[in-house]
């Protein structure tokens, strides 16, 4: 009986053991084993993790489902039916393992706790534009880029990160290219590997006193070991203006002029009226003969209908285990809309990495850029373009019948200025050498030493040659009266030194990294210039010319910085994240007592999706992280000697005893007061963010909310006139920026068809919180309102008749058809029938709000397609001068200004037409002229085709892609007719601009 029982127990034990299974295996990805992968039995709490070699072992019931999960990878579910189960995990679509460049290092996207946006090289090069800043427009939430001009060599955008960071100091972000400060538009987009934007204090505080306006980190491409690869990329672009106002013809101008006289009740004699009416009729019925009648289309005579841009880039890269390299050369040529208006640029770059020892690597980056800008000698391209738009058509011909240039307006002829007024040639050269030695003597320890030298040289040759003018066969003289030549030269040399050490290690589920470093830089700038007039025989060099007219000038300045910085990173199971940063800066721009400042930050993150209680959601929720940060940043970009008094030359003093013996001698005088107590502006920043991904990366979302409080802003308080000096800077202003950002992306693949949609939306609200009583008279600075907010009067249509004029409040002179203003201020000392400055109200913010971008990507077999929409949901802008008023500054009218008030047209767009001298009250800044400048623009469209491999093999090439693209193809806007809502309008006569270009591009990408 005992034997039978023993046999039964043995059989039962074998049966139970047969149901259990010890499963072993290795977890890896495409390149290496994965330690720390969570493995658990579905429906239970039983689990384990892979070791440092990716190995695991777990006892389960046969047929159980094992779930493998790891941050940044797709969750894998496998049935345990065999004792060996190796798993190869795939990164998910949100690419959480992607390395993002941050200050002095790289971090995984999954463990990032700061607010950082990044853009790849593919996104940048698809835009096919001349300036790198323009290629970034709309690509990242919270980064405001406005392209305010289309001028060759000057079509880059202004960049603001999370609002306006200062009133009087520089508001541009710090731009670092491989760690070296440069202008973003000097960088060749073809050499860029990635761009990261550090937006909050946690990510940017390691750059301390220069990071208040954000930091842009640009990393250039490097070679990879393997076969040497050569590429060629080139494109040809046709450019034309997006929008321009249309001037009226001569007869329309003459009729409008007569109507304006009558509307203003200006007495016109019968003879003068008859003569004007005869001219109008002749202009209508007869062609201009450029003798008795002029009807000059200055715009057509001066400007081209289109211009050309082309770009060519060649790269070569490759290497071995010991040495890799990347070399690139690029040439860009961009023509303008008028003659003698073009820009060319050559960029050369060589990046190399040498593995000296298994634990020692030396890297070097060398870059050379030379730009050349050509402009007419007299006036700027923007001024010439605008003169050609508003110049009266009745003055003269662009070129008279005798072959001379037309007299224009007192000799000012925009066509002659473009073609024949000399030329201004500006050349800029930038040379960078950057060497870095990296040592890794033991695992986890990295020692870095870096030195770089950047030398920037600028040279300008401005030659003005007079042109001969005539009118109806009579020589009117030369304009200008004298020739002149000015040559100038300047050079800036910056040396940069860095020593850094970092150590990282992982102990069970704990990961830590500490980084400490020292940085110093010095900057020396020198310049000089000389000029003469009155040259002989057309020989324009400074050795010639009238010595009595010789002028010269020169100067130099320098500054230096020294800094210590540190960072601590810690995470537990890549679930609980912590980062602490600090930088101690010293700047020569302040006195010894105020030279040093400390800029700390702290940030934390929680990867909620890794918590056990989130297991039921893992089939839907891939990743969920919340993060928060707080820190202090600074701004010391306020000039080189802001604490010192300014002494100017050119002053004379009478010295001597008696009046008769006094002698006038030259001397100097203090022109600006000093304040040795000033220091850098500061900003406290707080940020809250969330990142999550659903359905294996089908939908990814990143959102942030931030508060940026700027304090100790440098302000200048006005002095009594009898002081006779300019005021000094004082740390006495506060301002805030509050905003939010959202980025949503969806990517998918359906057989041969792939597609993606990315949507970004952000908003920033700026407010001046303290000016210590310094509200500006023009109300561009008012406590409680945005910096440079627009103030003006409230209007109520037009005065209908004289009874309406007599019974309504007025702003100066008024008559039927004038703009009618509303009385707002109701104080005891207020005249109810008089409008004054107290009736002005806040009308809006010219800074863009609700900025958005929509990127659509699609691919089918060998075709690729990209469309990018960019826009602003809320913004206002004000036009002035010739852009607003008919006849302003003696100018012509534009077509849209012809819709003016008459008794039969009381809903006209413009008030009654009167001469400029009589129209002042109509064009005061008001809600009538402060226009909606929001817009939606199809910024870029690209359609490309890549040749099949079977074809490229026959051609013995690696790959070949051809494409066509368009930029600024259409814009939806309610702004002024003929004007672009994005452009900056300015100038001495108001409303001057260089139009943004609409482009059509055809290109090729070839790889050998």
HELIX and SHEET records of a PDB file:
HELIX    1   1 UNK A    2  UNK A   19  1                                  18    
HELIX    2   2 UNK A  109  UNK A  111  5                                   3    
HELIX    3   3 UNK A  121  UNK A  125  1                                   5    
HELIX    4   4 UNK A  132  UNK A  135  1                                   4    
HELIX    5   5 UNK A  184  UNK A  186  5                                   3    
HELIX    6   6 UNK A  189  UNK A  191  5                                   3    
HELIX    7   7 UNK A  201  UNK A  204  1                                   4    
HELIX    8   8 UNK A  205  UNK A  210  5                                   6    
HELIX    9   9 UNK A  250  UNK A  263  1                                  14    
HELIX   10  10 UNK A  270  UNK A  285  1                                  16    
HELIX   11  11 UNK A  298  UNK A  302  1                                   5    
HELIX   12  12 UNK A  381  UNK A  390  1                                  10    
HELIX   13  13 UNK A  414  UNK A  420  1                                   7    
HELIX   14  14 UNK A  592  UNK A  594  5                                   3    
HELIX   15  15 UNK A  608  UNK A  610  5                                   3    
HELIX   16  16 UNK A  612  UNK A  617  5                                   6    
HELIX   17  17 UNK A  659  UNK A  661  5                                   3    
HELIX   18  18 UNK A  721  UNK A  723  5                                   3    
HELIX   19  19 UNK A  802  UNK A  806  1                                   5    
HELIX   20  20 UNK A  837  UNK A  839  5                                   3    
HELIX   21  21 UNK A  881  UNK A  883  5                                   3    
HELIX   22  22 UNK A  888  UNK A  890  5                                   3    
HELIX   23  23 UNK A  895  UNK A  898  5                                   4    
HELIX   24  24 UNK A  916  UNK A  918  5                                   3    
HELIX   25  25 UNK A  920  UNK A  923  5                                   4    
HELIX   26  26 UNK A  949  UNK A  955  1                                   7    
SHEET    1   A 3 UNK A  55  UNK A  61  0                                        
SHEET    2   A 3 UNK A  20  UNK A  28 -1                                        
SHEET    3   A 3 UNK A  87  UNK A  88  1                                        
SHEET    1   B 4 UNK A  47  UNK A  49  0                                        
SHEET    2   B 4 UNK A  38  UNK A  41 -1                                        
SHEET    3   B 4 UNK A  65  UNK A  69 -1                                        
SHEET    4   B 4 UNK A  76  UNK A  79 -1                                        
SHEET    1   C 2 UNK A  99  UNK A 102  0                                        
SHEET    2   C 2 UNK A 105  UNK A 108 -1                                        
SHEET    1   D 5 UNK A 116  UNK A 120  0                                        
SHEET    2   D 5 UNK A 192  UNK A 198 -1                                        
SHEET    3   D 5 UNK A 215  UNK A 220 -1                                        
SHEET    4   D 5 UNK A 174  UNK A 177  1                                        
SHEET    5   D 5 UNK A 180  UNK A 181 -1                                        
SHEET    1   E 2 UNK A 143  UNK A 146  0                                        
SHEET    2   E 2 UNK A 158  UNK A 161 -1                                        
SHEET    1   F23 UNK A 971  UNK A 973  0                                        
SHEET    2   F23 UNK A 935  UNK A 946 -1                                        
SHEET    3   F23 UNK A 863  UNK A 874 -1                                        
SHEET    4   F23 UNK A 849  UNK A 860 -1                                        
SHEET    5   F23 UNK A 753  UNK A 770 -1                                        
SHEET    6   F23 UNK A 729  UNK A 750 -1                                        
SHEET    7   F23 UNK A 699  UNK A 716 -1                                        
SHEET    8   F23 UNK A 681  UNK A 694 -1                                        
SHEET    9   F23 UNK A 621  UNK A 635 -1                                        
SHEET   10   F23 UNK A 596  UNK A 607 -1                                        
SHEET   11   F23 UNK A 576  UNK A 587 -1                                        
SHEET   12   F23 UNK A 546  UNK A 572 -1                                        
SHEET   13   F23 UNK A 510  UNK A 533 -1                                        
SHEET   14   F23 UNK A 484  UNK A 507 -1                                        
SHEET   15   F23 UNK A 445  UNK A 464 -1                                        
SHEET   16   F23 UNK A 422  UNK A 439 -1                                        
SHEET   17   F23 UNK A 360  UNK A 376 -1                                        
SHEET   18   F23 UNK A 342  UNK A 357 -1                                        
SHEET   19   F23 UNK A 323  UNK A 335 -1                                        
SHEET   20   F23 UNK A 307  UNK A 319 -1                                        
SHEET   21   F23 UNK A 226  UNK A 241 -1                                        
SHEET   22   F23 UNK A 997  UNK A1007 -1                                        
SHEET   23   F23 UNK A 959  UNK A 967 -1                                        
SHEET    1   G 3 UNK A 405  UNK A 406  0                                        
SHEET    2   G 3 UNK A 467  UNK A 471  1                                        
SHEET    3   G 3 UNK A 474  UNK A 479 -1                                        
SHEET    1   H 2 UNK A 646  UNK A 655  0                                        
SHEET    2   H 2 UNK A 663  UNK A 672 -1                                        
SHEET    1   I 2 UNK A 790  UNK A 792  0                                        
SHEET    2   I 2 UNK A 841  UNK A 844 -1                                        
SHEET    1   J 2 UNK A 795  UNK A 798  0                                        
SHEET    2   J 2 UNK A 819  UNK A 821 -1                                        
SHEET    1   K 2 UNK A 876  UNK A 878  0                                        
SHEET    2   K 2 UNK A 930  UNK A 932 -1                                        
END                                                                             
